[in-house]
């Protein structure tokens, strides 16, 4: 195996899906694949071991505080644009898998919700971003979901 390979039973972040566990490594058509079981979903994915850009390791525990600090920082500016453009931007950020991009979505929509009711699409993206953040921070911080949710709510007030 190569240097950046993942191990069986390792928890990874699967872009746009959240935390997953590598439950098997299989060969199909002369290629090796990681078989991922996504947490909280009854779904499995196969990702080639040689091109696994759709998965990454969770952030280190030392970065968890940085995420909470970022979410709690009220000194930011939401870019003005029409909803279609924001929807495309949010969708791209959710797909790329960066916790910082997902945190940006969560922060912007949380801020927007304080002055107006979020649309159905905005609310759906807000909930998805929040769940992705919670899942990763639970794994990175070796904490439980209720503790992370409480800290998150405190930051977003």
Secondary structure as UniProt FT lines:
FT   TURN            3..4
FT   TURN            8..9
FT   STRAND          11..14
FT   TURN            15..17
FT   STRAND          18..28
FT   TURN            29..30
FT   STRAND          31..38
FT   TURN            39..40
FT   STRAND          44..48
FT   TURN            49..50
FT   TURN            53..54
FT   STRAND          55..56
FT   HELIX           61..72
FT   HELIX           83..96
FT   HELIX           99..113
FT   TURN            114..115
FT   HELIX           120..141
FT   HELIX           145..155
//
